[in-house]
Amino acid sequence: MVNNLLILFSAMLIVLCVFPMIIKYIKKKKRYNLMKKSGIRDIDRMKGYQFEAYLQVLFRELGYRPVVTQQSGDYGADVVLEGRNKIVIQAKRYGYKHQVSMDAVREVLAAMFFYKADEAWVITNSFFTKHAETLAKACDVKLLNRYELEKFIVKINPTNQPKQFTRKGSELY
């Protein structure tokens, strides 16, 4: 009886120790597959204007009429979407360890008023600071961080992949 309890206890202990490791492995594998499908590593190698052009392609596939604004003096919007409603987008292509500050939220809010838009978004291949998240929530600005951008790209499944925007001489940008 004691041996059976000891065996049962040992088996439960092994399961309790191994199960979290299996869950962690599965989550890690899903993240890797999402990263691979989305082409986020290619986005990490893009220049800012290439990222803006890529966003233009993504939103065109969703039925919007996207316009990339001029590189300077854009009044806080890198891409303006015309469609069911007008959306201004501030695109931040950073190294994924560099966080996007609340300045990006302020810029896109100004752009929303300048372009008379209905919505304001900030999209990045990185992450946002807590201050940026707090301000965006208070002002109803939509934020897409690295992970959300990956999911967004995979959901759209665009014909033009990010790698096409990083090639020299590409006519896509």
Secondary structure as UniProt FT lines:
FT   HELIX           2..38
FT   HELIX           40..44
FT   HELIX           48..61
FT   TURN            62..63
FT   STRAND          65..68
FT   TURN            75..76
FT   STRAND          79..82
FT   STRAND          87..92
FT   TURN            96..97
FT   STRAND          99..100
FT   HELIX           102..114
FT   TURN            115..116
FT   STRAND          119..124
FT   STRAND          127..128
FT   HELIX           130..139
FT   STRAND          142..144
FT   HELIX           146..156
FT   HELIX           163..166
FT   TURN            168..169
FT   TURN            171..172
//
